[in-house]
């Protein structure tokens, strides 16, 4: 299997028995950590594949990838929270201790899920979670995107919520159906601008980045169709570096729509993640005036043909601890400025992953990350 390599080999373990879940909210992640059979020191905490940052009131929340199902840990996903704009992410909740029933039907997965996305509909106040489920031990893995919502709305935000899976996957990709690996991983959603401003879209995928329109109420594909290469409801948007049909790996897609420029910006990751300080992840970008592409880079190269302009790579100098940045997200601070969030492998902590933030600015119609790190692991910014 190409993606998630070494890091997620930790999850090739037996399914752990489900714990009892409080009827009113999911388990406290801090309590799960405290009750594990191995001691987990806060200096060893990790955050990987963070969702976009959601702000409600004076608090913020992210959802992140779950970990190996061992030592008393059995969270499918985790949430973390902080006071808005602070540099103090705290363990939030342990999600999916009881695994959704459809997962065993579609994939051979022990219960560790990854790369969640959070989306807040500012009109309705509905908060939605999307997440990836994949087989770990197959060269042709089956992969799916699931959907969950809090039963009690956002009243328990950010650390007293009860998440409920919606009962079926949004889409699955059967790995053995394709000679070149394709995966329904790393889901992200975005809203249209201009004539498409009332539409909701999905971008997802590994090996090939794909997109489609969603029902804005249910977050399922608008015609409830799973991905197929010959289905006009789905569009292929990007591949990795290379040419002549010899392309490298690509994943972690995120699309940012900019009403001022009239463009959609597709961010993807090239390189290898999940190898600690040896990770080679870097973020590439292209743009399009159509939500479903084609996306081209600064040189006009189509991202389906190996295009992608460098946006963010490992830090140098006083930022040399920022290794392998990936899994981009954005949020707006109280001053209306766009803030980038991304995970990195921490050179000061033996490659443990964490979340960092930088300001986004625009130059000649293209996004640019400002040099200054706004937040990183405590003591590093």
C-alpha positions as a Python dict, from the first residue, in 0.01 Angstrom:
ca = {
    (1, 'X'): (0, 0, 0),
    (2, 'X'): (144, 334, -101),
    (3, 'X'): (-10, 578, 145),
    (4, 'X'): (29, 615, 520),
    (5, 'X'): (320, 367, 515),
    (6, 'X'): (525, 345, 834),
    (7, 'X'): (314, 561, 1066),
    (8, 'X'): (-3, 365, 1011),
    (9, 'X'): (162, 27, 1031),
    (10, 'X'): (113, 88, 1402),
    (11, 'X'): (-257, 33, 1339),
    (12, 'X'): (-217, -322, 1206),
    (13, 'X'): (-347, -458, 1532),
    (14, 'X'): (-647, -654, 1651),
    (15, 'X'): (-979, -482, 1708),
    (16, 'X'): (-1012, -369, 2068),
    (17, 'X'): (-1336, -427, 2261),
    (18, 'X'): (-1563, -125, 2268),
    (19, 'X'): (-1594, 71, 2590),
    (20, 'X'): (-1922, 191, 2734),
    (21, 'X'): (-2008, 538, 2605),
    (22, 'X'): (-2189, 796, 2811),
    (23, 'X'): (-2535, 839, 2660),
    (24, 'X'): (-2496, 1217, 2664),
    (25, 'X'): (-2146, 1262, 2523),
    (26, 'X'): (-1848, 1074, 2384),
    (27, 'X'): (-1569, 975, 2620),
    (28, 'X'): (-1313, 1220, 2746),
    (29, 'X'): (-992, 1178, 2549),
    (30, 'X'): (-788, 1283, 2851),
    (31, 'X'): (-952, 1008, 3055),
    (32, 'X'): (-876, 753, 2783),
    (33, 'X'): (-513, 861, 2786),
    (34, 'X'): (-497, 847, 3166),
    (35, 'X'): (-641, 495, 3177),
    (36, 'X'): (-413, 345, 2913),
    (37, 'X'): (-182, 65, 3022),
    (38, 'X'): (120, 271, 2916),
    (39, 'X'): (200, 616, 3052),
    (40, 'X'): (139, 894, 2803),
    (41, 'X'): (318, 1216, 2889),
    (42, 'X'): (185, 1543, 2741),
    (43, 'X'): (525, 1597, 2578),
    (44, 'X'): (452, 1286, 2371),
    (45, 'X'): (109, 1398, 2250),
    (46, 'X'): (56, 1392, 1874),
    (47, 'X'): (-186, 1556, 1633),
    (48, 'X'): (-201, 1414, 1281),
    (49, 'X'): (-422, 1502, 984),
    (50, 'X'): (-603, 1787, 1162),
    (51, 'X'): (-936, 1900, 1022),
    (52, 'X'): (-997, 2265, 956),
    (53, 'X'): (-1033, 2464, 1277),
    (54, 'X'): (-1394, 2531, 1376),
    (55, 'X'): (-1473, 2836, 1589),
    (56, 'X'): (-1789, 2874, 1797),
    (57, 'X'): (-1798, 3149, 2055),
    (58, 'X'): (-1459, 3184, 2218),
    (59, 'X'): (-1349, 2824, 2161),
    (60, 'X'): (-1210, 2620, 1875),
    (61, 'X'): (-1205, 2252, 1787),
    (62, 'X'): (-1028, 2017, 1548),
    (63, 'X'): (-1080, 1649, 1473),
    (64, 'X'): (-772, 1435, 1410),
    (65, 'X'): (-669, 1085, 1308),
    (66, 'X'): (-706, 802, 1556),
    (67, 'X'): (-419, 586, 1675),
    (68, 'X'): (-334, 218, 1701),
    (69, 'X'): (-596, 14, 1885),
    (70, 'X'): (-376, -103, 2171),
    (71, 'X'): (-289, -46, 2535),
    (72, 'X'): (-649, 41, 2622),
    (73, 'X'): (-686, 297, 2343),
    (74, 'X'): (-981, 239, 2111),
    (75, 'X'): (-1077, 579, 1969),
    (76, 'X'): (-1166, 580, 1601),
    (77, 'X'): (-1095, 954, 1590),
    (78, 'X'): (-1003, 1225, 1838),
    (79, 'X'): (-1109, 1584, 1893),
    (80, 'X'): (-893, 1857, 2048),
    (81, 'X'): (-990, 2207, 2157),
    (82, 'X'): (-847, 2542, 2271),
    (83, 'X'): (-948, 2895, 2354),
    (84, 'X'): (-971, 3083, 2025),
    (85, 'X'): (-628, 3169, 1888),
    (86, 'X'): (-432, 3037, 2187),
    (87, 'X'): (-139, 2798, 2164),
    (88, 'X'): (-278, 2542, 2404),
    (89, 'X'): (-453, 2252, 2231),
    (90, 'X'): (-617, 2024, 2488),
    (91, 'X'): (-741, 1665, 2446),
    (92, 'X'): (-1113, 1675, 2376),
    (93, 'X'): (-1311, 1359, 2309),
    (94, 'X'): (-1262, 1000, 2198),
    (95, 'X'): (-1494, 925, 1904),
    (96, 'X'): (-1620, 591, 1768),
    (97, 'X'): (-1531, 360, 2053),
    (98, 'X'): (-1827, 169, 1916),
    (99, 'X'): (-1749, 129, 1548),
    (100, 'X'): (-2014, 208, 1284),
    (101, 'X'): (-2175, -112, 1156),
    (102, 'X'): (-2112, -42, 789),
    (103, 'X'): (-1733, -32, 834),
    (104, 'X'): (-1696, -410, 873),
    (105, 'X'): (-1914, -462, 567),
    (106, 'X'): (-1700, -245, 340),
    (107, 'X'): (-1343, -268, 477),
    (108, 'X'): (-1117, -483, 692),
    (109, 'X'): (-1031, -214, 947),
    (110, 'X'): (-945, -249, 1316),
    (111, 'X'): (-1113, 76, 1415),
    (112, 'X'): (-851, 348, 1367),
    (113, 'X'): (-985, 607, 1123),
    (114, 'X'): (-804, 903, 978),
    (115, 'X'): (-799, 1245, 816),
    (116, 'X'): (-1133, 1384, 939),
    (117, 'X'): (-1289, 1705, 813),
    (118, 'X'): (-1517, 1937, 1010),
    (119, 'X'): (-1759, 2172, 842),
    (120, 'X'): (-1991, 2425, 1005),
    (121, 'X'): (-2287, 2545, 800),
    (122, 'X'): (-2305, 2907, 910),
    (123, 'X'): (-2664, 2936, 787),
    (124, 'X'): (-2812, 2641, 976),
    (125, 'X'): (-2551, 2599, 1249),
    (126, 'X'): (-2515, 2230, 1157),
    (127, 'X'): (-2175, 2079, 1231),
    (128, 'X'): (-2071, 1782, 1017),
    (129, 'X'): (-1777, 1542, 1041),
    (130, 'X'): (-1636, 1351, 744),
    (131, 'X'): (-1368, 1087, 789),
    (132, 'X'): (-1164, 821, 607),
    (133, 'X'): (-1181, 446, 662),
    (134, 'X'): (-925, 222, 496),
    (135, 'X'): (-789, -128, 498),
    (136, 'X'): (-432, -134, 627),
    (137, 'X'): (-283, -462, 508),
    (138, 'X'): (-373, -468, 140),
    (139, 'X'): (-191, -350, -172),
    (140, 'X'): (-537, -279, -316),
    (141, 'X'): (-721, -138, -14),
    (142, 'X'): (-1091, -70, 1),
    (143, 'X'): (-1142, 288, 122),
    (144, 'X'): (-1450, 484, 223),
    (145, 'X'): (-1567, 824, 343),
    (146, 'X'): (-1804, 830, 641),
    (147, 'X'): (-2027, 1106, 777),
    (148, 'X'): (-2120, 1185, 1139),
    (149, 'X'): (-2307, 1459, 1324),
    (150, 'X'): (-2347, 1554, 1691),
    (151, 'X'): (-2675, 1434, 1839),
    (152, 'X'): (-2704, 1736, 2064),
    (153, 'X'): (-2605, 1989, 1799),
    (154, 'X'): (-2333, 2231, 1902),
    (155, 'X'): (-2467, 2284, 2253),
    (156, 'X'): (-2183, 2074, 2394),
    (157, 'X'): (-1912, 2234, 2182),
    (158, 'X'): (-1623, 2169, 2196),
    (159, 'X'): (-1571, 1882, 2445),
    (160, 'X'): (-1913, 1757, 2553),
    (161, 'X'): (-2065, 1630, 2231),
    (162, 'X'): (-2212, 1298, 2123),
    (163, 'X'): (-2127, 1210, 1761),
    (164, 'X'): (-2343, 972, 1559),
    (165, 'X'): (-2243, 811, 1231),
    (166, 'X'): (-2505, 858, 960),
    (167, 'X'): (-2537, 485, 891),
    (168, 'X'): (-2373, 442, 553),
    (169, 'X'): (-2063, 567, 369),
    (170, 'X'): (-2076, 863, 135),
    (171, 'X'): (-1863, 670, -111),
    (172, 'X'): (-1623, 378, -123),
    (173, 'X'): (-1356, 280, -373),
    (174, 'X'): (-1286, -92, -420),
    (175, 'X'): (-911, -109, -458),
    (176, 'X'): (-894, -419, -675),
    (177, 'X'): (-1109, -247, -939),
    (178, 'X'): (-813, -29, -1047),
    (179, 'X'): (-466, -109, -1178),
    (180, 'X'): (-337, 227, -1049),
    (181, 'X'): (-413, 277, -681),
    (182, 'X'): (-709, 501, -605),
    (183, 'X'): (-837, 579, -260),
    (184, 'X'): (-1131, 764, -103),
    (185, 'X'): (-920, 922, 172),
    (186, 'X'): (-863, 1269, 319),
    (187, 'X'): (-1209, 1416, 249),
    (188, 'X'): (-1259, 1792, 250),
    (189, 'X'): (-1556, 2010, 157),
    (190, 'X'): (-1589, 2361, 19),
    (191, 'X'): (-1862, 2595, -98),
    (192, 'X'): (-1896, 2750, -439),
    (193, 'X'): (-1856, 3116, -527),
    (194, 'X'): (-2022, 3328, -794),
    (195, 'X'): (-2292, 3136, -977),
    (196, 'X'): (-2211, 2829, -765),
    (197, 'X'): (-2234, 3002, -427),
    (198, 'X'): (-2518, 2784, -298),
    (199, 'X'): (-2345, 2458, -385),
    (200, 'X'): (-2138, 2227, -165),
    (201, 'X'): (-1851, 2019, -303),
    (202, 'X'): (-1625, 1737, -192),
    (203, 'X'): (-1259, 1683, -277),
    (204, 'X'): (-1094, 1357, -172),
    (205, 'X'): (-858, 1087, -287),
    (206, 'X'): (-513, 935, -285),
    (207, 'X'): (-323, 854, -604),
    (208, 'X'): (-589, 1048, -792),
    (209, 'X'): (-764, 1351, -643),
    (210, 'X'): (-1135, 1346, -725),
    (211, 'X'): (-1427, 1582, -668),
    (212, 'X'): (-1805, 1591, -681),
    (213, 'X'): (-2105, 1798, -574),
    (214, 'X'): (-2277, 1712, -246),
    (215, 'X'): (-2627, 1753, -116),
    (216, 'X'): (-2582, 2054, 119),
    (217, 'X'): (-2823, 1906, 372),
    (218, 'X'): (-2707, 1544, 394),
    (219, 'X'): (-2345, 1577, 270),
    (220, 'X'): (-2396, 1268, 56),
    (221, 'X'): (-2317, 1281, -315),
    (222, 'X'): (-2595, 1483, -474),
    (223, 'X'): (-2725, 1182, -670),
    (224, 'X'): (-2608, 934, -403),
    (225, 'X'): (-2355, 789, -648),
    (226, 'X'): (-2032, 623, -541),
    (227, 'X'): (-1720, 708, -739),
    (228, 'X'): (-1671, 545, -1078),
    (229, 'X'): (-1427, 665, -1342),
    (230, 'X'): (-1704, 678, -1604),
    (231, 'X'): (-1958, 858, -1382),
    (232, 'X'): (-2003, 1220, -1491),
    (233, 'X'): (-2096, 1314, -1133),
    (234, 'X'): (-1729, 1269, -1040),
    (235, 'X'): (-1427, 1452, -1181),
    (236, 'X'): (-1057, 1369, -1158),
    (237, 'X'): (-870, 1684, -1053),
    (238, 'X'): (-504, 1601, -986),
    (239, 'X'): (-231, 1343, -982),
    (240, 'X'): (115, 1354, -828),
    (241, 'X'): (448, 1459, -980),
    (242, 'X'): (561, 1296, -1303),
    (243, 'X'): (458, 1254, -1666),
    (244, 'X'): (387, 992, -1932),
    (245, 'X'): (143, 819, -1698),
    (246, 'X'): (421, 763, -1444),
    (247, 'X'): (298, 976, -1157),
    (248, 'X'): (398, 987, -792),
    (249, 'X'): (164, 978, -496),
    (250, 'X'): (-74, 1264, -411),
    (251, 'X'): (-321, 1307, -122),
    (252, 'X'): (-455, 1547, 143),
    (253, 'X'): (-651, 1768, -98),
    (254, 'X'): (-808, 2092, 21),
    (255, 'X'): (-983, 2357, -190),
    (256, 'X'): (-1005, 2722, -88),
    (257, 'X'): (-1241, 2947, -283),
    (258, 'X'): (-1148, 3317, -308),
    (259, 'X'): (-1428, 3552, -409),
    (260, 'X'): (-1183, 3838, -458),
    (261, 'X'): (-979, 3661, -725),
    (262, 'X'): (-1263, 3449, -862),
    (263, 'X'): (-1054, 3133, -835),
    (264, 'X'): (-1066, 2805, -650),
    (265, 'X'): (-726, 2693, -517),
    (266, 'X'): (-649, 2322, -491),
    (267, 'X'): (-383, 2233, -234),
    (268, 'X'): (-240, 1880, -233),
    (269, 'X'): (47, 1693, -73),
    (270, 'X'): (334, 1533, -261),
    (271, 'X'): (604, 1320, -102),
    (272, 'X'): (603, 1077, 190),
    (273, 'X'): (420, 1138, 515),
    (274, 'X'): (429, 948, 839),
    (275, 'X'): (804, 890, 857),
    (276, 'X'): (881, 1134, 1137),
    (277, 'X'): (1187, 1347, 1070),
    (278, 'X'): (1241, 1155, 744),
    (279, 'X'): (905, 1267, 603),
    (280, 'X'): (926, 1447, 268),
    (281, 'X'): (573, 1588, 258),
    (282, 'X'): (530, 1923, 82),
    (283, 'X'): (222, 2119, -20),
    (284, 'X'): (155, 2206, -385),
    (285, 'X'): (-116, 2429, -534),
    (286, 'X'): (-305, 2501, -855),
    (287, 'X'): (-610, 2709, -937),
    (288, 'X'): (-925, 2707, -1150),
    (289, 'X'): (-1227, 2928, -1210),
    (290, 'X'): (-1443, 2615, -1204),
    (291, 'X'): (-1487, 2415, -881),
    (292, 'X'): (-1432, 2091, -1070),
    (293, 'X'): (-1130, 2217, -1265),
    (294, 'X'): (-918, 2188, -1462),
    (295, 'X'): (-661, 2310, -1208),
    (296, 'X'): (-333, 2452, -1335),
    (297, 'X'): (-20, 2576, -1161),
    (298, 'X'): (170, 2904, -1205),
    (299, 'X'): (331, 2772, -1524),
    (300, 'X'): (-1, 2665, -1670),
    (301, 'X'): (58, 2293, -1613),
    (302, 'X'): (-256, 2090, -1553),
    (303, 'X'): (-250, 1916, -1215),
    (304, 'X'): (-374, 1601, -1390),
    (305, 'X'): (-50, 1607, -1588),
    (306, 'X'): (193, 1650, -1299),
    (307, 'X'): (143, 2022, -1239),
    (308, 'X'): (152, 2184, -897),
    (309, 'X'): (338, 2493, -775),
    (310, 'X'): (530, 2466, -450),
    (311, 'X'): (341, 2629, -163),
    (312, 'X'): (497, 2504, 162),
    (313, 'X'): (783, 2269, 244),
    (314, 'X'): (1001, 2181, 542),
    (315, 'X'): (1131, 2480, 732),
    (316, 'X'): (1490, 2601, 741),
    (317, 'X'): (1692, 2812, 982),
    (318, 'X'): (1498, 2883, 1300),
    (319, 'X'): (1205, 2682, 1159),
    (320, 'X'): (1403, 2368, 1082),
    (321, 'X'): (1187, 2177, 1332),
    (322, 'X'): (889, 2211, 1089),
    (323, 'X'): (940, 1894, 887),
    (324, 'X'): (704, 1766, 618),
    (325, 'X'): (410, 2009, 640),
    (326, 'X'): (81, 1864, 522),
    (327, 'X'): (-295, 1838, 542),
    (328, 'X'): (-374, 2205, 496),
    (329, 'X'): (-682, 2378, 636),
    (330, 'X'): (-791, 2740, 676),
    (331, 'X'): (-993, 2951, 917),
    (332, 'X'): (-1056, 3323, 963),
    (333, 'X'): (-951, 3501, 1279),
    (334, 'X'): (-1164, 3771, 1448),
    (335, 'X'): (-992, 4034, 1233),
    (336, 'X'): (-1105, 3854, 916),
    (337, 'X'): (-756, 3735, 820),
    (338, 'X'): (-717, 3387, 675),
    (339, 'X'): (-503, 3154, 885),
    (340, 'X'): (-345, 2835, 751),
    (341, 'X'): (-330, 2524, 968),
    (342, 'X'): (-122, 2216, 888),
    (343, 'X'): (47, 1930, 1063),
    (344, 'X'): (422, 1882, 1069),
    (345, 'X'): (674, 1637, 1208),
    (346, 'X'): (847, 1799, 1501),
    (347, 'X'): (1225, 1794, 1475),
    (348, 'X'): (1243, 1892, 1842),
    (349, 'X'): (1035, 1591, 1953),
    (350, 'X'): (1177, 1299, 1756),
    (351, 'X'): (934, 1354, 1471),
    (352, 'X'): (608, 1350, 1669),
    (353, 'X'): (340, 1524, 1467),
    (354, 'X'): (164, 1844, 1574),
    (355, 'X'): (-39, 2132, 1432),
    (356, 'X'): (106, 2470, 1331),
    (357, 'X'): (-43, 2787, 1185),
    (358, 'X'): (68, 3071, 959),
    (359, 'X'): (-100, 3374, 805),
    (360, 'X'): (-208, 3355, 441),
    (361, 'X'): (-151, 3643, 203),
    (362, 'X'): (-208, 3689, -169),
    (363, 'X'): (37, 3791, -439),
    (364, 'X'): (-53, 3824, -808),
    (365, 'X'): (-360, 3608, -760),
    (366, 'X'): (-176, 3328, -582),
    (367, 'X'): (-168, 3228, -212),
    (368, 'X'): (151, 3263, -13),
    (369, 'X'): (226, 3152, 343),
    (370, 'X'): (384, 3419, 558),
    (371, 'X'): (713, 3320, 716),
    (372, 'X'): (619, 3373, 1080),
    (373, 'X'): (479, 3072, 1267),
    (374, 'X'): (177, 3180, 1470),
    (375, 'X'): (141, 2862, 1672),
    (376, 'X'): (328, 2535, 1695),
    (377, 'X'): (407, 2295, 1978),
    (378, 'X'): (432, 2498, 2300),
    (379, 'X'): (768, 2665, 2322),
    (380, 'X'): (847, 2647, 1951),
    (381, 'X'): (664, 2948, 1810),
}
